[in-house]
Amino acid sequence: MIDLHMHSYYSDDGEFQPEELVQKCKEKGIRYMAIADHNCVRAVEKGRKAAQKEGIHFISGIEIDCTFQGVNLHVLGYGIDERDAAFQKIEDNISEQSSEASVKMLEGTRKLGFDVSEKDMEALTETMFWKNRWTGEMFAEVLLNKPEYQEHELLLPYRPGGDRSSNPYVNFYWDYYSQDKPCHVGIKFPSMEEVITQIHESGGKAVLAHPGVNLKDHMELWKEIAVSGIDGVEAFSSYHSPEDAMFFSHEAGKYELFVTCGSDYHGKTKPSICIGQYGCSHPEDEILPQLESIVK
């Protein structure tokens, strides 16, 4: 099996150490894996060493936030040289902005009518790598676990039985903190073109992550993105319907892009997603040859 999209605790919304992810992959029978943390390559060396001990093919990776014509996207970099200084600059830039944005997100959450404090958020991130960076998923976790908000109208859809309860934390993020939503705080991300160039200069390949999510309301951009210099598309994702997967798989062939498979596993942030879950309809012997250029 293949899973090229998972997050360690070096992502601000990830839960597990790189070595723990390797063990989970071993238990699931994953033979090819990549840890693609948000704007960070800290997990790569640890993950590679642990994977080698278990006989798992490890592909270096990162997931970089970027923009294309004003739309926020995620581009995965595979087969990169994680020692390239460009990735440290990306991490430093996003980390600084995220810390400032966290305070503004707290203010936005309070404007929704919730009594949430800095201490609440600091308590949640006490054991996390990034202690001063808060995400929409983290605000959801704090609010959904406050006894006084058990029956709060805004939170009912995310509780068991609610129509947004499958992945309550991340759904709350998408509904309130993502682009154009009430608690969204803008961060200046690099352009998609810049990110593709940086990935290529480090010896890697650029793959558009879960386009069925990020392009849901902007499908008119797909044709331009497909010829923008990306090398592949994550056609098979835990977020994609079979129709989405079929569409992007077909489009990949049309534009001579390779396809990848990724669960986007995070742990508790996305409880309904497990490693190896992405609904790939292609046999592995069709996918693996495309990965030769990024397996190092």
C-alpha positions, 0 to 999 in steps of 0.5 A: 500500500501507498500513503504519501500524505500524513502529518506529524506533530511538527505540523501545528495540527498533527499529533504523532511523532515521525517514528510513531507514524512509521509504526502505524504505517507498518501496522497498516501494511504501507510500503511507500510513505511520506510525511508531508508536514505543513510548511516544515521538513523537521520530520523528514530525517527522523521518519526516514531513519525509522522507515529504513529500519522497518523496510518501508520506502520513505519519500521526503515531503512537505505541504506548503501553503500558497496562493493562485489568483487569490485562492489558497491552495496546498502544494506537496513537495516530494523527493525534495532535499530537506536540507535546502535553506529555502524550506527553513525560510518557509517555516520561519515566515509562516511560523511568525505570521501564524503566531500573530494570526492566532491572537486575532483568531482568538478575538474572532472566536470571542466575537462568535460569543464564546468565552475562550482565553489564552490560557485555554489555548496554551493548555491545549498546546502544552505538549505540542511542538508549536505552542504559540500557534493555534488553529481553527481545529484547536479552537473547536477542540477547546469549545466542544470540550467546555461543559457550558457549551454542551447545548450551544447552537453553533456547536450542535452540528459538530456533536455526535449525530450532527451533520458536521460530526464526522470530522468535527474539529476540521469541519469547524475550521472549514466553517469558521476559520478558512478563507472567507469565513467569519474567523479567518485571519489572512496570512501572506503565503507565497504564490503557487509559482514560487513554491513550485520553483522552490520545490523543483530547485531542491530536486523535488516534484510538485503535486497539487494536494486534495484539489477537490477541497481547495478548488471546490468553488474555483474549478475554473482555475484547474486548467491554468493550474494543470499547465502551471508547472506542477508535476502531479495531482493528489487524485486519491484523497480521503476528502475526494468522492469517487467522482472527484477521484475519477475526474482528477485521475482522468485530468492527470492523464490529459495533462501528463501529470502523475497521480498520488494517493494520500490520506491526510492523516493527522490523528485526533484532528481528523478522527474519521481518517486513518492511514491508507484511507484515500479510495484509490481505484488504480492498482498499485502497479499503475501508481508505483512506476510514476513514483520512481522519480521521487523515491530516493 
